[in-house]
């Protein structure tokens, strides 16, 4: 599988004149051995449970001994939540992502992980103050006029406190702001967690279906790079200003101002934009804002990032998105120019709003080679064009070399027929309802799985997955199909304008080929008259694969019969008492024959 090995997930610094307070690689410390062992033990036990119940026991007859899957996975989710809350670090970020995937995970599981959005333990105020004073090499009173020891928010890698600024070139004295402070010792925690997750990735490489379709080495490298970049607060401030510039023409978004004079290696000071949390549907409705409009606007903003600006905020979990109520014309006339972060506005039907972004540590560029493929996918998705969707997979390099493109087009046509218009919140049940049909009709695609997931697509998919969960929470009837159609029509129109010259060239080429057709036809007729025309035939790809599977099944059955016969013979010899050594040999041979029957 060919992949772009670059680990630079963002452009060159957009603002090179900003103060250089980044941490050097020397700031990274050795691992916390006790923490590493504890995290490694959790992943090991989870993998063993999955191996036993979902792989070994997931076979005919043996399935009788399996316990129900949902309670088992729910128990794992509870243990993971408790582990993440007690240890913090990267484990919380992973749990926050999984908690938003209500589109693919049962609510019993996402519900257990949802607490990681709000229950992140906080650091002691004196430890945070000590870190700030070390950063600026002066007492905190010489940096801030006021520091609230109670944090207004706690994330996995940092926490946020309200402050009032002293007068500087950037701000007047007494300006309300917030300071984001990295957790003390966070470098040690991150490096330890990354090492444990890296071990889990190496274990995953033993599972062939995953190993063949995901470049796990590169995926881990990219994940490590992005996670470490979240500790670079200078880069985060630059990302905020870059995204604000990209979306400057969009009146529906808002970004905090960065106060660079109050920033250092472990601190980032910015405007306070803690308005209504995007998942607080009751507060949104109380202000007169339509929750349906919020879901639609969020979808539109991300379509713009992915397909137009190509600079994507890929960590849109509920703690990083707020809704800012906007005053009406009458309220502005009455002297109300804006509502503060903690002021609840009065109800006003269809009140306008802005979506506020915070936490810009995870920002990713859409790779150049994926841009055209993603646009092509959007057009195919919005116009229900199965051929165009499959071609987008080809151009993105997301298919294996032996993928049957016609078969993929066929299954996508059926997917459109059976799932078009199904709401995000109903997708899971719809898939369960249709599982039997697809297993019967498209068993070859389900088992061969001709997709190879490239690592640089993972972060875009992660953001889209989180957004699906948020949109469903805001609007249970959210319809991604209908929302994509206007973009598909617009992109298709733009493509037509850009490609008309190419079409003219192709038309000329077609005319040239047609002009030579009579002579070529004459050559074919001449070969027929001289009995020199031969025709070669071959199995269609799906027929060939079916024949290969049938051959493997017959071979496997033969080994199974031989294993069973040897096992019965061994039992008879053992019961008759005519030779324990010989019966042991027969048992060993039976096991070998059984293992041979399971080989692919």
C-alpha positions as CSV (number, residue, x, y, z in Angstrom):
1,X,0.0,0.0,0.0
2,X,1.5,3.3,-1.0
3,X,1.2,6.1,1.5
4,X,2.5,9.6,1.9
5,X,5.0,9.3,4.8
6,X,5.1,12.9,5.7
7,X,4.2,13.6,9.3
8,X,3.7,17.4,8.8
9,X,0.0,17.7,9.3
10,X,-0.2,21.5,9.0
11,X,1.3,24.2,6.9
12,X,4.2,26.4,7.6
13,X,3.6,28.7,10.6
14,X,1.1,31.4,9.4
15,X,2.4,33.9,11.9
16,X,6.2,33.6,12.2
17,X,6.5,36.8,14.1
18,X,4.7,35.4,17.2
19,X,6.9,34.9,20.3
20,X,8.7,31.6,20.4
21,X,7.7,29.9,23.6
22,X,7.5,26.3,22.2
23,X,8.9,23.4,24.2
24,X,11.9,21.6,22.8
25,X,12.1,17.8,22.5
26,X,14.3,17.8,25.6
27,X,11.1,18.6,27.6
28,X,9.9,15.1,26.9
29,X,10.7,12.8,29.8
30,X,11.1,9.1,30.5
31,X,8.1,6.9,30.9
32,X,6.1,6.4,34.1
33,X,6.7,2.7,34.4
34,X,3.9,2.0,36.9
35,X,1.4,3.9,34.7
36,X,2.7,2.1,31.6
37,X,2.2,-1.3,33.2
38,X,-1.3,-0.4,34.3
39,X,-2.5,0.8,30.9
40,X,-0.8,-2.1,29.1
41,X,-2.6,-4.5,31.5
42,X,-6.0,-3.0,30.6
43,X,-5.4,-3.3,26.8
44,X,-4.0,-6.8,27.2
45,X,-7.1,-8.0,29.2
46,X,-9.4,-6.3,26.7
47,X,-7.7,-8.0,23.7
48,X,-7.7,-11.4,25.4
49,X,-11.5,-11.1,26.0
50,X,-12.1,-10.0,22.4
51,X,-9.9,-12.9,21.1
52,X,-11.7,-15.4,23.2
53,X,-15.4,-14.3,22.8
54,X,-15.4,-12.6,19.4
55,X,-12.9,-14.7,17.4
56,X,-12.4,-18.1,19.0
57,X,-16.0,-18.7,20.2
58,X,-17.5,-16.9,17.1
59,X,-17.8,-20.2,15.2
60,X,-20.6,-22.7,14.7
61,X,-21.5,-24.7,17.8
62,X,-18.9,-22.8,19.8
63,X,-21.2,-19.7,19.7
64,X,-23.4,-21.6,22.3
65,X,-20.7,-20.8,24.9
66,X,-20.6,-17.0,24.2
67,X,-22.0,-14.5,26.6
68,X,-24.1,-11.7,25.1
69,X,-21.9,-9.1,23.5
70,X,-23.5,-5.9,24.7
71,X,-23.1,-6.5,28.5
72,X,-19.4,-7.5,27.9
73,X,-18.6,-4.4,25.9
74,X,-20.5,-2.2,28.4
75,X,-18.4,-3.7,31.2
76,X,-15.2,-2.9,29.2
77,X,-16.5,0.7,28.6
78,X,-17.1,1.2,32.4
79,X,-13.6,-0.1,33.2
80,X,-12.1,2.1,30.6
81,X,-14.0,5.2,31.9
82,X,-12.8,4.5,35.4
83,X,-9.2,4.0,34.3
84,X,-9.2,7.2,32.2
85,X,-10.7,9.3,35.0
86,X,-8.2,8.1,37.5
87,X,-5.2,8.5,35.1
88,X,-6.1,11.3,32.7
89,X,-3.9,12.0,29.8
90,X,-4.5,10.7,26.3
91,X,-6.8,8.0,27.6
92,X,-9.5,10.7,28.2
93,X,-9.2,12.0,24.7
94,X,-9.8,8.5,23.3
95,X,-12.8,8.0,25.5
96,X,-14.3,11.4,24.6
97,X,-14.1,10.4,20.9
98,X,-15.8,7.1,21.4
99,X,-18.5,8.7,23.5
100,X,-19.7,10.7,20.6
101,X,-20.0,7.8,18.2
102,X,-23.8,7.2,18.7
103,X,-24.1,6.6,15.0
104,X,-22.1,3.3,15.2
105,X,-21.9,2.3,18.9
106,X,-24.8,1.3,21.1
107,X,-26.0,4.0,23.5
108,X,-25.3,1.7,26.4
109,X,-21.6,2.0,25.6
110,X,-21.5,5.7,24.6
111,X,-23.5,6.5,27.7
112,X,-20.9,5.0,30.0
113,X,-18.1,7.0,28.3
114,X,-20.1,10.3,28.1
115,X,-19.0,11.2,31.6
116,X,-15.5,11.8,30.2
117,X,-16.8,15.0,28.6
118,X,-17.5,16.6,32.0
119,X,-15.9,14.6,34.8
120,X,-12.3,15.2,34.0
121,X,-10.5,15.6,37.4
122,X,-8.9,19.1,37.9
123,X,-5.4,20.0,39.1
124,X,-4.8,21.8,42.4
125,X,-4.9,25.6,41.9
126,X,-1.6,26.1,43.7
127,X,0.1,23.7,41.2
128,X,-1.3,25.6,38.3
129,X,-0.3,29.0,39.8
130,X,3.2,27.6,40.4
131,X,3.4,26.6,36.7
132,X,2.3,30.0,35.5
133,X,4.8,31.8,37.7
134,X,7.6,29.5,36.4
135,X,6.5,30.2,32.8
136,X,6.8,34.0,33.2
137,X,9.5,34.0,35.9
138,X,7.5,36.4,38.1
139,X,4.6,36.3,40.6
140,X,1.2,35.7,39.1
141,X,0.0,39.1,40.3
142,X,2.6,40.6,37.9
143,X,0.9,38.9,35.0
144,X,-2.8,38.9,35.8
145,X,-4.9,41.4,37.8
146,X,-7.2,38.5,38.9
147,X,-6.9,34.7,38.7
148,X,-9.8,32.5,39.6
149,X,-8.5,29.4,41.3
150,X,-11.6,27.4,40.3
151,X,-11.3,26.2,36.7
152,X,-14.1,26.8,34.3
153,X,-13.1,23.8,32.3
154,X,-10.8,20.8,32.5
155,X,-9.6,18.8,29.5
156,X,-7.4,15.8,29.2
157,X,-4.2,17.8,28.7
158,X,-5.0,21.2,30.2
159,X,-7.5,23.2,32.2
160,X,-8.9,26.7,31.8
161,X,-9.2,29.5,34.4
162,X,-10.8,32.9,34.3
163,X,-8.4,35.9,34.6
164,X,-8.4,39.7,34.3
165,X,-5.6,41.1,32.3
166,X,-3.2,43.8,33.4
167,X,-2.8,46.7,30.9
168,X,-0.6,45.9,27.9
169,X,-0.2,46.8,24.2
170,X,-2.8,44.2,23.4
171,X,-5.5,44.8,26.0
172,X,-6.8,47.4,28.3
173,X,-6.6,46.9,32.1
174,X,-9.3,44.7,33.5
175,X,-10.2,42.8,30.3
176,X,-11.9,39.5,31.0
177,X,-10.1,36.5,29.5
178,X,-9.3,32.9,30.2
179,X,-5.9,31.2,30.4
180,X,-5.3,27.6,29.2
181,X,-2.7,25.9,31.3
182,X,-1.1,22.5,30.5
183,X,-1.4,20.1,33.3
184,X,1.8,19.8,35.4
185,X,3.8,16.8,34.3
186,X,1.6,16.3,31.2
187,X,4.6,15.4,29.0
188,X,5.4,12.4,31.1
189,X,1.7,11.2,31.0
190,X,1.5,11.7,27.2
191,X,4.7,9.9,26.4
192,X,3.7,7.0,28.7
193,X,0.2,6.7,27.1
194,X,1.6,6.9,23.6
195,X,4.0,4.1,24.4
196,X,1.2,1.9,25.8
197,X,-1.0,2.7,22.8
198,X,1.9,1.9,20.5
199,X,2.1,-1.5,22.1
200,X,-1.6,-2.0,21.4
201,X,-1.0,-1.1,17.8
202,X,1.7,-3.7,17.5
203,X,-0.7,-6.3,18.9
204,X,-3.3,-5.2,16.3
205,X,-0.7,-6.0,13.6
206,X,-1.1,-9.7,14.4
207,X,-4.7,-9.5,13.2
208,X,-4.5,-9.9,9.4
209,X,-7.7,-8.2,8.3
210,X,-6.6,-5.0,10.1
211,X,-2.9,-5.3,9.1
212,X,-3.7,-5.6,5.4
213,X,-6.0,-2.6,5.3
214,X,-4.5,-0.1,7.6
215,X,-0.9,1.1,7.7
216,X,-0.7,0.8,11.5
217,X,2.9,2.1,11.8
218,X,2.1,5.3,10.0
219,X,-1.2,5.7,11.7
220,X,0.5,5.5,15.1
221,X,3.2,8.0,13.8
222,X,0.5,10.4,12.8
223,X,-1.5,10.0,16.0
224,X,1.7,10.6,18.0
225,X,2.6,13.7,16.0
226,X,-0.9,15.3,16.4
227,X,-1.1,14.5,20.1
228,X,2.3,16.0,20.8
229,X,1.3,19.1,18.8
230,X,-1.5,19.6,21.2
231,X,1.2,20.4,23.8
232,X,2.5,23.2,21.6
233,X,0.5,26.2,22.7
234,X,2.2,28.6,20.2
235,X,1.0,26.4,17.3
236,X,-2.5,26.3,18.8
237,X,-2.7,30.0,18.9
238,X,-1.5,30.3,15.3
239,X,-4.1,27.6,14.3
240,X,-6.9,29.7,15.9
241,X,-5.9,32.8,13.9
242,X,-5.4,30.8,10.7
243,X,-8.8,29.2,10.9
244,X,-10.4,32.5,11.8
245,X,-8.8,34.0,8.7
246,X,-10.0,31.1,6.5
247,X,-13.6,31.5,7.7
248,X,-13.6,35.3,8.0
249,X,-16.4,35.6,5.4
250,X,-18.7,33.2,7.3
251,X,-21.0,35.2,9.7
252,X,-22.0,32.0,11.6
253,X,-18.7,31.3,13.3
254,X,-16.7,33.0,16.1
255,X,-13.1,32.5,17.3
256,X,-11.4,33.8,20.5
257,X,-8.8,36.5,20.3
258,X,-5.4,35.4,21.3
259,X,-3.5,37.7,23.8
260,X,0.1,36.9,22.9
261,X,1.6,39.1,25.6
262,X,0.2,36.7,28.2
263,X,1.3,33.5,26.6
264,X,4.3,31.3,27.5
265,X,5.4,27.6,27.2
266,X,2.6,26.2,29.3
267,X,0.0,28.9,29.1
268,X,-2.2,30.3,26.3
269,X,-4.4,33.4,27.1
270,X,-7.4,34.2,25.0
271,X,-10.8,35.9,24.9
272,X,-13.5,34.3,27.1
273,X,-16.0,32.7,24.7
274,X,-17.6,30.2,27.1
275,X,-21.2,30.7,25.9
276,X,-23.9,27.9,25.7
277,X,-22.5,24.4,25.4
278,X,-23.5,23.0,22.0
279,X,-25.0,19.9,23.6
280,X,-27.1,21.9,26.1
281,X,-30.3,21.7,24.0
282,X,-32.5,23.1,26.7
283,X,-30.4,26.3,27.1
284,X,-30.3,26.7,23.3
285,X,-34.1,26.5,23.1
286,X,-34.5,28.8,26.1
287,X,-32.6,31.5,24.1
288,X,-35.0,31.0,21.2
289,X,-32.3,29.4,19.0
290,X,-33.4,26.5,16.8
291,X,-31.5,23.4,17.6
292,X,-32.2,22.1,14.1
293,X,-30.5,25.3,12.7
294,X,-27.5,24.7,14.9
295,X,-27.1,21.1,13.5
296,X,-27.4,22.4,9.9
297,X,-25.0,25.3,10.5
298,X,-22.4,23.0,12.1
299,X,-22.6,20.6,9.1
300,X,-22.2,23.6,6.7
301,X,-19.2,24.9,8.5
302,X,-17.4,21.6,8.3
303,X,-18.3,21.1,4.7
304,X,-16.6,24.4,4.1
305,X,-13.5,23.4,6.0
306,X,-13.1,19.9,4.4
307,X,-14.0,20.9,0.8
308,X,-13.0,24.5,0.5
309,X,-10.4,25.8,3.0
310,X,-8.8,22.3,3.6
311,X,-7.8,23.3,7.1
312,X,-10.0,21.2,9.5
313,X,-10.7,21.5,13.2
314,X,-10.6,17.7,13.9
315,X,-11.5,17.7,17.6
316,X,-15.1,19.0,17.6
317,X,-16.2,17.2,20.8
318,X,-18.9,19.0,22.9
319,X,-16.4,20.6,25.2
320,X,-14.8,22.5,22.3
321,X,-18.0,24.0,20.7
322,X,-20.3,26.7,22.1
323,X,-23.3,28.6,20.8
324,X,-23.1,32.4,21.1
325,X,-26.6,34.1,21.1
326,X,-26.7,37.3,19.0
327,X,-28.7,40.4,19.9
328,X,-31.6,41.4,17.7
329,X,-31.9,44.8,16.1
330,X,-34.2,46.0,18.8
331,X,-31.8,44.9,21.5
332,X,-28.9,46.6,19.8
333,X,-31.0,49.8,19.6
334,X,-31.6,49.4,23.4
335,X,-27.9,49.4,24.0
336,X,-27.3,45.6,24.2
337,X,-24.5,44.9,21.8
338,X,-23.7,41.4,23.0
339,X,-24.4,38.9,25.7
340,X,-21.5,37.9,27.9
341,X,-20.3,34.3,28.2
342,X,-22.3,33.8,31.5
343,X,-25.3,36.0,30.7
344,X,-28.4,34.1,29.7
345,X,-30.3,36.1,27.0
346,X,-34.1,36.4,27.1
347,X,-36.1,34.2,24.8
348,X,-36.5,35.5,21.3
349,X,-38.0,33.3,18.6
350,X,-35.5,32.3,15.9
351,X,-32.7,34.2,17.6
352,X,-29.5,34.3,15.4
353,X,-26.3,32.7,16.7
354,X,-22.7,31.9,16.0
355,X,-20.9,28.6,16.5
356,X,-17.8,29.3,18.7
357,X,-14.7,27.1,18.3
358,X,-12.1,26.6,21.0
359,X,-9.1,24.2,21.4
360,X,-7.1,24.3,18.2
361,X,-4.5,21.8,19.1
362,X,-5.7,19.2,16.6
363,X,-5.9,20.9,13.2
364,X,-5.3,18.9,10.0
365,X,-4.9,19.8,6.4
366,X,-6.9,17.8,3.8
367,X,-4.0,16.2,1.8
368,X,-3.7,17.4,-1.8
369,X,-4.4,14.0,-3.3
370,X,-7.6,13.6,-1.3
371,X,-9.2,17.0,-2.1
372,X,-10.4,16.0,-5.6
373,X,-11.4,12.5,-4.3
374,X,-13.5,14.0,-1.5
375,X,-15.2,16.4,-3.9
376,X,-15.9,13.5,-6.2
377,X,-17.3,11.5,-3.3
378,X,-19.6,14.4,-2.2
379,X,-20.9,14.8,-5.8
380,X,-21.5,11.0,-6.0
381,X,-23.2,10.9,-2.6
382,X,-25.5,13.9,-3.3
383,X,-26.5,12.7,-6.8
384,X,-26.7,9.0,-5.8
385,X,-24.1,8.1,-8.5
386,X,-22.6,4.8,-7.4
387,X,-20.0,4.9,-10.2
388,X,-18.6,8.3,-9.1
389,X,-18.4,7.1,-5.5
390,X,-16.4,4.1,-6.4
391,X,-14.1,6.2,-8.6
392,X,-13.5,8.5,-5.7
393,X,-12.3,5.5,-3.7
394,X,-10.0,4.7,-6.6
395,X,-8.5,8.2,-6.8
396,X,-8.1,8.3,-3.0
397,X,-6.1,5.0,-3.1
398,X,-8.7,3.5,-0.7
399,X,-9.1,0.2,-2.6
400,X,-7.0,-2.9,-2.9
401,X,-5.4,-3.8,-6.2
402,X,-7.8,-6.7,-6.9
403,X,-11.0,-4.8,-6.0
404,X,-14.0,-5.6,-8.2
405,X,-15.2,-2.1,-9.2
406,X,-18.4,-3.3,-10.9
407,X,-19.3,-5.3,-7.9
408,X,-18.7,-2.3,-5.6
409,X,-20.8,-0.1,-7.9
410,X,-23.6,-2.7,-7.6
411,X,-23.5,-2.8,-3.8
412,X,-23.5,1.0,-3.6
413,X,-26.6,1.2,-5.8
414,X,-28.3,-1.1,-3.4
415,X,-27.1,0.9,-0.4
416,X,-28.6,4.0,-1.9
417,X,-31.9,2.2,-2.6
418,X,-32.2,0.8,0.9
419,X,-30.7,3.5,3.1
420,X,-31.4,6.8,1.3
421,X,-33.2,9.2,3.6
422,X,-32.5,7.2,6.8
423,X,-31.7,9.6,9.6
424,X,-28.3,9.3,11.4
425,X,-30.0,8.2,14.6
426,X,-31.7,5.4,12.8
427,X,-28.7,4.1,10.8
428,X,-27.7,1.5,13.4
429,X,-31.1,-0.2,13.5
430,X,-31.5,0.0,9.7
431,X,-28.1,-1.7,9.3
432,X,-29.2,-4.5,11.7
433,X,-32.5,-4.9,9.7
434,X,-30.7,-5.2,6.4
435,X,-27.7,-7.3,7.6
436,X,-29.2,-10.6,6.6
437,X,-29.9,-9.4,3.0
438,X,-26.4,-8.1,2.5
439,X,-24.8,-11.2,4.0
440,X,-26.7,-13.3,1.5
441,X,-26.2,-11.2,-1.6
442,X,-22.8,-9.6,-1.0
443,X,-20.9,-12.1,1.1
444,X,-17.9,-11.9,-1.2
445,X,-17.5,-8.1,-0.5
446,X,-18.1,-8.5,3.2
447,X,-15.5,-11.2,3.7
448,X,-12.9,-9.9,1.2
449,X,-13.3,-6.2,2.3
450,X,-11.5,-4.6,-0.7
451,X,-10.8,-1.4,1.2
452,X,-7.4,-0.3,2.5
453,X,-7.8,2.6,5.0
454,X,-4.9,5.1,4.7
455,X,-3.8,6.9,7.8
456,X,-4.1,10.4,6.6
457,X,-7.9,9.9,6.1
458,X,-8.3,8.9,9.8
459,X,-8.4,12.3,11.3
460,X,-11.0,13.7,8.8
461,X,-13.1,10.6,9.4
462,X,-12.7,11.1,13.1
463,X,-14.1,14.7,12.9
464,X,-17.0,13.5,10.7
465,X,-17.8,10.7,13.1
466,X,-17.9,13.1,16.1
467,X,-20.1,15.6,14.2
468,X,-22.5,12.8,13.3
469,X,-23.0,12.2,17.0
470,X,-23.4,15.9,17.9
471,X,-25.8,16.5,15.0
472,X,-28.0,13.5,16.1
473,X,-28.1,14.8,19.6
474,X,-29.2,18.3,18.4
475,X,-31.6,17.0,15.8
476,X,-32.7,13.3,16.0
477,X,-34.1,13.7,12.4
478,X,-30.9,15.1,11.0
479,X,-30.7,14.0,7.3
480,X,-27.1,14.0,6.0
481,X,-28.4,12.9,2.6
482,X,-30.5,16.0,2.0
483,X,-27.9,18.3,3.5
484,X,-25.3,17.1,1.1
485,X,-27.3,17.6,-2.1
486,X,-26.8,21.4,-2.4
487,X,-23.1,21.0,-2.1
488,X,-23.0,18.2,-4.6
489,X,-24.9,20.3,-7.1
490,X,-22.6,23.3,-6.6
491,X,-19.4,21.2,-6.8
492,X,-20.7,19.4,-9.9
493,X,-21.4,22.8,-11.5
494,X,-17.9,24.0,-10.7
495,X,-16.4,20.9,-12.1
496,X,-18.3,21.3,-15.3
497,X,-17.0,24.8,-15.8
498,X,-13.4,23.7,-15.1
499,X,-13.5,20.6,-17.3
500,X,-15.2,21.8,-20.4
501,X,-11.8,22.2,-22.2
502,X,-10.9,18.7,-21.2
503,X,-14.2,17.4,-22.6
504,X,-13.5,19.2,-25.9
505,X,-10.1,17.5,-26.1
506,X,-11.7,14.1,-25.4
507,X,-14.3,14.8,-28.1
508,X,-11.6,15.5,-30.6
509,X,-9.7,12.4,-29.6
510,X,-12.9,10.3,-30.0
511,X,-13.4,11.7,-33.5
512,X,-9.9,10.8,-34.4
513,X,-10.5,7.2,-33.2
514,X,-13.8,6.9,-35.0
515,X,-12.1,8.0,-38.2
516,X,-9.8,5.0,-38.0
517,X,-12.6,2.6,-37.2
518,X,-13.4,1.4,-40.8
519,X,-9.8,0.3,-41.4
520,X,-9.7,-1.6,-38.1
521,X,-13.0,-3.2,-38.9
522,X,-11.7,-4.3,-42.2
523,X,-8.7,-6.0,-40.5
524,X,-11.0,-7.9,-38.2
525,X,-13.1,-9.2,-41.1
526,X,-10.0,-10.2,-42.9
527,X,-8.8,-12.3,-39.9
528,X,-12.2,-14.0,-39.8
529,X,-12.0,-14.9,-43.5
530,X,-8.6,-16.4,-42.9
531,X,-9.7,-18.3,-39.7
532,X,-7.1,-16.5,-37.7
533,X,-9.4,-14.8,-35.2
534,X,-9.3,-16.3,-31.7
535,X,-11.3,-15.4,-28.6
536,X,-10.1,-15.8,-25.0
537,X,-12.4,-16.0,-22.0
538,X,-11.9,-15.9,-18.3
539,X,-14.0,-16.0,-15.2
540,X,-15.5,-12.8,-14.0
541,X,-13.8,-11.5,-10.8
542,X,-16.7,-12.4,-8.5
543,X,-17.1,-15.9,-10.1
544,X,-13.4,-16.5,-9.7
545,X,-13.5,-15.5,-6.1
546,X,-16.5,-17.7,-5.4
547,X,-14.7,-20.6,-7.0
548,X,-11.6,-20.0,-4.9
549,X,-13.7,-19.8,-1.7
550,X,-15.5,-23.1,-2.7
551,X,-12.1,-24.7,-3.2
552,X,-10.8,-23.5,0.2
553,X,-14.0,-24.7,1.8
554,X,-13.8,-28.2,0.3
555,X,-10.1,-28.5,1.4
556,X,-10.9,-27.3,4.9
557,X,-13.8,-29.8,5.1
558,X,-11.4,-32.6,4.1
559,X,-8.9,-31.6,6.9
560,X,-11.8,-31.4,9.4
561,X,-13.0,-34.9,8.5
562,X,-9.5,-36.2,8.9
563,X,-9.1,-34.4,12.2
564,X,-12.4,-35.8,13.5
565,X,-11.6,-39.4,12.4
566,X,-8.1,-39.2,14.0
567,X,-9.7,-37.8,17.2
568,X,-12.2,-40.6,17.4
569,X,-9.5,-43.2,16.8
570,X,-7.4,-41.7,19.6
571,X,-10.4,-41.9,22.0
572,X,-11.0,-45.5,21.1
573,X,-7.4,-46.4,21.6
574,X,-7.3,-44.5,24.9
575,X,-10.6,-46.1,26.2
576,X,-9.4,-49.6,25.2
577,X,-6.2,-49.1,27.2
578,X,-4.1,-50.4,24.4
579,X,-1.5,-47.6,24.4
580,X,-1.5,-44.2,26.0
581,X,1.5,-43.0,24.0
582,X,-0.2,-44.0,20.7
583,X,-3.5,-42.3,21.7
584,X,-1.5,-39.2,22.6
585,X,0.1,-39.2,19.2
586,X,-3.4,-39.5,17.6
587,X,-4.7,-36.6,19.7
588,X,-1.7,-34.5,18.6
589,X,-2.3,-35.3,15.0
590,X,-6.0,-34.5,15.3
591,X,-5.0,-31.0,16.7
592,X,-2.6,-30.5,13.8
593,X,-5.2,-31.5,11.2
594,X,-7.7,-29.1,12.8
595,X,-5.3,-26.2,12.7
596,X,-4.5,-27.0,9.1
597,X,-8.3,-26.8,8.3
598,X,-8.4,-23.2,9.7
599,X,-5.6,-22.0,7.4
600,X,-6.7,-19.4,4.8
